[in-house]
Amino acid sequence: MVSRRHVKIIATLGPSSSTPEGIRALIDAGADLFRINMSHADHETLRRLVGMIRNAEAAIARPIGILADLQGPKLRCGRFAGGKADLAVGARFRLDLDPAPGDATRVGLPHPEIFKALEPGSCLLLNDGKIRLRVTEAAEDHAATVVEVGGVLSDRKGVNVPDVVLPLSALSEKDRSDLSAALDAGVDWIALSFVQRPDDVAEARKAVGGQAGIMAKIEKPAALTHLDEIITLSDALMVARGDLGVELPIEQVPGWQKRITRACRRAGRPVVVATQMLESMIEAPVPTRAEVSDVSTAVFEGADAVMLSAESASGRYPVEAVTMMDRIGRTVETDPNYRAILDAQRTEPEATTPDAIMHAARLVTETLRIPAIVCYTNSGSTALRAARERPDAAILALTPRVETARRLRLAWGVTCVTTEDARDFDDMIERACRIAFKSGVARAGQRIVVTAGVPLGTPGATNLLRIAFVGGRSGSDSG
């Protein structure tokens, strides 16, 4: 039951995998969570996918996490007469609110909020950064630009404004409708696109109302300016390298990936590395060597999860892609350098009783060669504190809430089991030993570390650490 791989795998569902058989195959290959991309899924598709995942979850008798990824505001240019225009380097090009078809001199941009934020010198990126414009004049209804990087621009291509904070909410009207549908369907995580500032996360948190975890996607350079505040307000982060690599000089993305990963670990927030991880496997049964190295880097850095997008959603080899992710994760985690890198990044615990307890739990497992930490948790915060320590021991989280168990599928190294609250102290120890034995993280005669809060069942009150022996009949002998 307990995975021998610490890093988690998120697989995006799509035409290649959105059947009960496809979902089960991805689970068997190693998927821990499933992403539903609301850019492509309507509400009926969302409900159907959630239903299939929950059926698979019941069949395997272990929790599976579901992430609904909101589209966010999509900024696009208008249409062209003939469907496209060739923009030459050095040419003058105008963007305006006129809906008339464009040509090589102008095109409509139906987003007045962009014009309000632009100023001379601002940069505009079109078609995923393939075309770059520099603003020479800005007004409330148009912008005059010069083409710095030219090319063919066709209808409705995306527009990015990397060096300006746009007066836009991260939640569009479509997002609010999709969010409501996702919460009604019972998803575990909401991925928030277009995050520019801490207020975007605060707004989403109010809308979610505690019904799901909020994962802020870092894809805008403006978010990097407020990274610490965004981490504090979020339940998890995603390094969305695709859009981030459009708006940021692409050579800066690896450095930011490392900084974001380490900042999240310091704060005890799960972090996901995403986009183009095994891109070639959309068409090929094996990845490139560079892609394997890329995934390995994320695992070496201690990312909580790595994510597949089109590879599992629309690619020809979705199961093979998840299998490859699993193989890379397992191989890296047995590399001699892996533990040294994780340990070198470890920071001192915060000055709170729960943090001190989980820090001590890791030290005890290292000193006594104990194979598992068993933590009782209601909200999941205790398990996340254990994951932040990145112990060499297994982390087994026991919770009475299936919602917590599903959400914790994202956290590094955490296996979650739903169980009733312990009746008393003796029941707590006996139950921990029994589940540790049945799950395979400890054998009869071995010791485990048990952490909990007293009074029992009090959220956020972790204040107890106990060493217990696993008995021959899967119970505890003494502690």
C-alpha positions in Angstrom: 0.0 0.0 0.0 2.8 2.4 0.8 4.6 3.8 -2.2 8.4 3.4 -2.3 8.6 6.6 -4.3 8.5 9.9 -2.4 7.9 12.3 -5.2 4.3 12.2 -6.4 3.0 12.0 -10.0 0.1 14.1 -11.4 -1.4 12.9 -14.6 -3.6 15.2 -16.7 -6.7 13.5 -18.1 -7.8 14.0 -21.7 -8.9 12.1 -24.9 -6.1 9.5 -24.4 -7.0 8.6 -20.9 -10.5 9.6 -19.9 -12.1 6.2 -19.6 -12.4 4.0 -16.5 -9.9 1.6 -18.0 -7.5 4.4 -18.9 -7.7 6.0 -15.4 -7.1 2.6 -13.7 -4.1 2.0 -16.0 -2.6 5.3 -15.0 -3.1 4.5 -11.3 -1.5 1.1 -11.7 1.5 2.8 -13.5 2.0 5.2 -10.6 -0.3 8.2 -10.8 -1.1 9.7 -7.4 -3.4 12.6 -8.5 -5.3 13.5 -11.6 -5.5 17.0 -13.2 -8.6 18.1 -15.0 -7.8 21.1 -17.3 -10.8 23.4 -17.3 -9.5 25.1 -20.4 -10.7 22.0 -22.2 -13.3 20.4 -19.9 -17.0 21.5 -19.6 -18.9 20.9 -16.5 -20.5 17.6 -17.6 -17.0 16.3 -18.5 -15.7 17.4 -15.1 -18.4 15.5 -13.3 -17.9 12.4 -15.4 -14.2 12.4 -14.8 -14.5 12.9 -11.1 -17.0 10.1 -11.0 -14.7 7.7 -12.8 -11.8 8.7 -10.5 -13.9 8.1 -7.4 -15.0 4.7 -8.7 -11.3 3.8 -9.3 -10.5 5.0 -5.8 -13.1 2.8 -4.2 -11.8 -0.2 -6.2 -8.2 0.2 -5.0 -9.3 1.2 -1.5 -6.8 4.1 -1.2 -7.3 7.9 -1.7 -6.7 9.6 -5.0 -6.4 13.3 -5.4 -8.1 15.5 -8.0 -6.9 18.8 -9.2 -9.1 21.2 -11.2 -6.9 23.6 -13.1 -8.7 26.9 -13.8 -8.1 28.5 -17.2 -7.6 32.1 -15.9 -8.0 35.2 -18.0 -7.1 34.5 -21.6 -5.8 37.6 -23.5 -6.0 37.2 -27.3 -5.7 39.4 -30.3 -8.5 39.7 -32.9 -8.8 38.2 -36.3 -7.1 39.1 -39.6 -8.4 39.5 -43.1 -7.2 36.3 -44.7 -6.6 34.7 -41.3 -3.1 35.9 -40.8 -0.5 38.7 -41.4 3.3 38.8 -41.8 4.9 41.2 -39.3 8.3 42.4 -40.5 11.1 43.4 -38.1 11.1 47.2 -37.6 7.6 47.7 -38.9 5.1 49.8 -37.1 2.1 47.9 -35.7 -1.0 49.2 -34.0 -3.2 47.4 -31.5 -6.6 48.9 -30.8 -10.2 48.2 -29.8 -11.5 48.2 -33.4 -13.1 44.7 -34.1 -12.5 45.0 -37.8 -10.2 42.3 -39.3 -6.6 43.2 -39.1 -3.6 43.3 -41.5 0.1 43.8 -41.4 -0.3 47.3 -39.9 -2.9 46.7 -37.1 -5.2 44.2 -35.3 -7.8 44.4 -32.7 -7.0 43.7 -29.0 -10.3 43.5 -27.2 -8.8 44.1 -23.7 -9.0 47.7 -22.7 -7.4 46.8 -19.4 -4.2 46.1 -21.2 -4.0 49.5 -22.8 -4.6 51.2 -19.4 -1.5 49.4 -18.0 0.8 49.9 -20.9 3.4 52.7 -21.2 6.1 53.5 -23.7 8.8 50.8 -23.5 6.5 48.1 -22.4 6.9 44.7 -24.1 4.1 42.7 -25.7 4.6 39.0 -26.6 2.3 37.3 -29.1 1.8 33.7 -30.1 3.7 32.2 -27.1 6.5 34.7 -27.4 7.3 34.0 -31.0 6.5 37.7 -31.9 7.7 40.6 -29.8 6.5 44.1 -29.9 7.8 47.2 -28.1 5.3 49.9 -27.2 6.2 53.4 -28.5 2.9 55.1 -27.6 0.1 54.1 -25.3 -3.4 55.4 -24.9 -6.6 54.1 -23.3 -7.9 52.7 -26.6 -4.8 51.8 -28.5 -1.0 51.2 -28.5 1.5 51.9 -31.2 4.4 49.5 -31.3 7.4 48.6 -33.3 8.1 44.9 -34.2 11.3 43.6 -32.6 10.8 40.0 -33.5 8.6 39.3 -36.5 6.8 36.5 -38.1 3.4 35.3 -39.1 0.6 36.2 -36.7 -2.7 34.4 -37.2 -6.2 34.8 -35.7 -6.8 34.8 -31.9 -3.3 34.2 -30.8 -2.4 34.8 -27.2 -1.0 38.0 -25.8 1.4 38.2 -22.9 2.5 41.4 -21.1 5.5 40.3 -19.0 6.7 43.5 -17.4 3.3 45.0 -16.4 0.9 44.1 -13.6 -2.4 44.0 -15.3 -5.6 45.3 -13.5 -7.2 41.9 -13.9 -8.5 39.4 -11.3 -7.1 35.9 -11.6 -10.7 34.7 -11.6 -12.6 35.4 -14.8 -16.3 34.8 -15.0 -15.7 31.5 -16.6 -13.3 30.6 -13.8 -15.9 31.4 -11.2 -18.4 29.2 -12.9 -15.8 26.4 -13.3 -14.8 26.8 -9.6 -18.3 26.4 -8.4 -18.8 23.3 -10.6 -15.4 21.8 -9.4 -16.3 22.4 -5.7 -19.7 20.8 -6.2 -18.1 17.8 -7.8 -15.8 17.4 -4.8 -12.3 18.1 -6.2 -9.4 18.3 -3.7 -7.3 21.0 -5.3 -7.9 24.2 -7.3 -5.1 25.4 -9.4 -5.3 29.2 -9.8 -3.9 30.6 -13.1 -2.7 34.1 -13.8 -1.6 34.9 -10.3 0.2 38.3 -10.2 -0.1 39.4 -6.6 -1.1 38.0 -3.1 -4.5 39.6 -3.4 -5.3 37.1 -6.3 -4.8 34.2 -3.9 -6.8 35.9 -1.1 -9.7 36.4 -3.5 -9.6 32.8 -4.6 -9.4 31.6 -1.0 -12.6 33.5 -0.2 -14.3 32.0 -3.1 -13.2 28.4 -2.3 -14.3 28.7 1.3 -12.0 25.9 2.6 -13.7 23.3 0.4 -10.4 22.5 -1.5 -6.7 23.4 -1.3 -5.5 26.3 -3.4 -2.5 25.8 -5.6 -1.1 29.1 -7.0 0.4 28.7 -10.4 3.6 30.7 -10.8 3.6 31.7 -14.5 3.8 35.5 -14.3 7.0 37.4 -13.6 5.0 39.8 -11.3 4.3 36.8 -9.0 8.0 36.3 -8.4 8.2 39.8 -6.8 5.7 38.7 -4.2 6.7 35.0 -4.0 6.9 34.8 -0.2 3.5 36.4 0.4 1.9 34.1 -2.3 3.4 31.0 -0.7 2.1 32.1 2.7 -1.4 32.5 1.4 -1.4 29.4 -0.8 -1.8 25.7 0.2 0.6 24.6 -2.6 2.4 26.1 -5.6 2.9 25.0 -9.2 6.0 26.1 -11.2 4.1 26.5 -14.5 7.2 26.6 -16.7 5.4 27.0 -20.0 3.9 30.5 -19.5 6.7 31.5 -17.2 9.2 30.7 -19.9 7.3 32.9 -22.3 7.2 36.0 -20.1 10.6 35.5 -18.5 13.9 35.1 -20.3 13.9 31.3 -20.8 17.4 30.9 -19.4 16.1 32.2 -16.0 13.4 29.6 -15.6 15.7 26.8 -14.2 17.0 29.1 -11.5 13.6 30.2 -10.5 12.4 26.6 -10.4 15.1 25.9 -7.8 14.3 29.0 -5.8 10.6 28.4 -5.8 11.1 24.7 -4.8 13.3 25.6 -1.9 11.1 28.5 -0.7 8.1 26.1 -0.6 10.0 23.5 1.3 11.1 26.2 3.9 7.4 27.2 4.3 6.1 23.6 4.4 4.0 24.0 1.2 3.9 21.3 -1.4 5.4 22.4 -4.8 4.7 20.9 -8.3 7.0 21.2 -11.2 5.1 21.2 -14.5 5.1 21.6 -18.3 7.0 19.8 -21.0 8.6 17.3 -18.7 8.3 14.4 -21.1 7.0 16.3 -24.1 8.5 14.0 -26.7 6.4 11.2 -25.3 3.3 12.7 -26.8 4.5 11.0 -30.0 7.3 8.7 -29.0 7.3 5.7 -26.6 10.5 6.9 -24.9 11.6 10.4 -23.8 14.8 12.2 -24.7 17.8 12.1 -22.5 17.4 15.8 -21.8 13.8 15.2 -20.6 14.9 12.5 -18.2 17.5 14.8 -16.9 14.9 17.5 -16.4 12.6 15.3 -14.4 15.5 14.0 -12.4 16.5 17.6 -11.5 13.1 18.3 -10.1 13.2 15.1 -8.0 16.8 15.8 -6.8 15.6 19.2 -5.7 12.9 17.7 -3.5 9.8 18.7 -5.4 6.7 17.2 -4.0 5.3 16.3 -7.4 6.0 16.3 -11.1 3.2 16.7 -13.6 2.3 15.3 -17.0 0.2 17.5 -19.3 -0.4 16.6 -22.9 1.7 13.5 -22.4 -1.1 11.7 -20.5 -4.0 13.8 -21.8 -3.7 13.6 -25.6 -0.4 11.7 -26.2 -0.1 8.3 -27.8 1.7 6.8 -24.8 -0.1 8.0 -21.6 0.6 4.9 -19.5 4.2 4.7 -20.7 4.7 8.3 -19.7 3.5 7.7 -16.1 5.6 4.6 -16.0 8.7 6.5 -17.0 8.0 9.2 -14.4 7.7 6.5 -11.8 11.0 4.9 -13.0 12.9 8.2 -12.9 11.6 9.0 -9.4 12.5 5.7 -8.0 16.0 5.7 -9.6 16.8 9.2 -8.4 15.7 8.5 -4.9 18.2 5.6 -4.6 21.0 7.7 -6.0 23.8 8.4 -3.4 23.6 12.1 -4.0 19.8 12.3 -3.4 19.9 12.2 0.3 22.9 14.5 0.6 21.1 17.2 -1.5 17.9 17.0 0.5 19.8 17.2 3.8 21.8 20.1 2.6 18.6 22.1 2.0 17.1 21.4 5.4 16.2 24.5 7.4 15.7 24.9 11.2 12.1 24.3 12.3 9.8 27.1 13.3 9.5 27.9 17.0 6.2 26.0 17.5 5.5 22.8 19.4 4.2 20.9 16.3 7.3 21.9 14.3 9.6 20.9 17.1 7.9 17.5 17.5 8.2 16.7 13.8 11.8 17.8 13.8 12.5 15.6 16.7 10.6 12.7 15.0 13.1 12.8 12.1 16.1 12.9 14.4 14.8 9.9 16.3 14.3 7.9 13.1 17.8 8.7 12.0 19.4 7.9 15.3 17.6 4.7 16.0 17.2 3.6 12.3 13.4 3.6 12.7 11.6 2.8 9.4 8.4 4.9 9.8 6.8 8.0 11.3 3.1 7.6 12.0 1.3 10.8 12.5 -2.3 11.5 13.4 -3.6 14.4 11.6 -7.0 16.1 11.0 -6.3 19.0 8.7 -3.1 17.5 7.2 -0.8 20.1 8.7 1.1 17.6 10.9 1.8 15.4 7.8 3.0 18.4 5.9 5.4 19.3 8.7 6.7 15.7 8.5 7.2 16.0 4.8 9.1 19.3 5.1 11.7 17.4 7.2 12.2 15.0 4.2 13.0 12.1 6.5 14.6 8.9 5.3 11.7 7.0 7.1 8.3 6.4 5.6 5.6 8.9 6.6 2.2 7.3 7.4 -0.5 9.8 8.1 -3.7 8.6 9.8 -6.8 10.8 9.5 -10.5 10.4 10.0 -11.2 12.7 7.1 -11.1 11.3 3.6 -10.8 14.9 2.2 -7.5 15.3 4.1 -6.3 11.9 2.9 -7.0 12.9 -0.8 -5.3 16.3 -0.4 -2.2 14.7 1.2 -1.6 12.6 -1.9 0.3 15.7 -3.2 2.7 15.8 -0.3 6.2 14.4 -0.6 6.6 10.9 0.9 3.2 10.9 2.6 0.9 7.9 2.5 -2.4 8.6 4.1 -4.9 6.1 5.6 -8.4 7.0 6.7 -9.2 5.6 10.2 -11.4 6.6 13.1 -10.1 8.8 15.8 -8.4 6.9 18.5 -10.5 6.3 21.6 -7.7 6.8 24.1 -3.9 6.9 24.3 -3.5 3.1 24.3 -5.8 2.7 21.3 -3.8 5.4 19.5 -0.6 3.5 19.9 -2.1 0.1 19.1 -3.8 1.4 16.0 -0.7 3.1 14.7 1.3 -0.1 15.1 -1.3 -2.2 13.5 -1.7 0.0 10.5 2.1 0.4 10.1 2.4 -3.4 10.1 -0.5 -4.0 7.6 0.8 -1.3 5.3 4.2 -2.8 5.2 6.2 0.1 6.6 7.3 -1.8 9.7 7.8 -5.4 10.5 7.1 -7.2 13.8 9.8 -6.3 16.3 10.7 -3.0 14.7 10.0 0.4 16.3 8.0 3.3 14.9 7.7 6.9 15.9 4.1 8.0 16.6 3.1 11.7 16.8 -0.2 13.1 17.8 -2.0 15.8 19.7 -3.4 15.6 23.2 -6.3 16.0 23.8 -6.9 13.5 21.0 -8.6 14.8 17.9 -7.6 18.5 18.5 -6.6 20.0 15.1 -3.2 21.6 15.0 -2.2 20.4 18.6 0.6 18.0 17.8 2.5 17.8 21.1 3.3 14.2 21.7 6.0 11.8 20.4 6.1 8.2 21.3 8.4 5.3 20.3 6.4 2.1 20.0 7.3 -1.5 19.2 5.3 -3.3 16.5 4.2 -6.6 18.0 4.1 -10.0 16.4 0.4 -9.9 15.8 0.6 -6.4 14.2 -0.1 -4.6 17.5 2.2 -2.8 19.9 4.1 -4.6 22.6 5.5 -1.6 24.5 6.7 1.9 24.0 
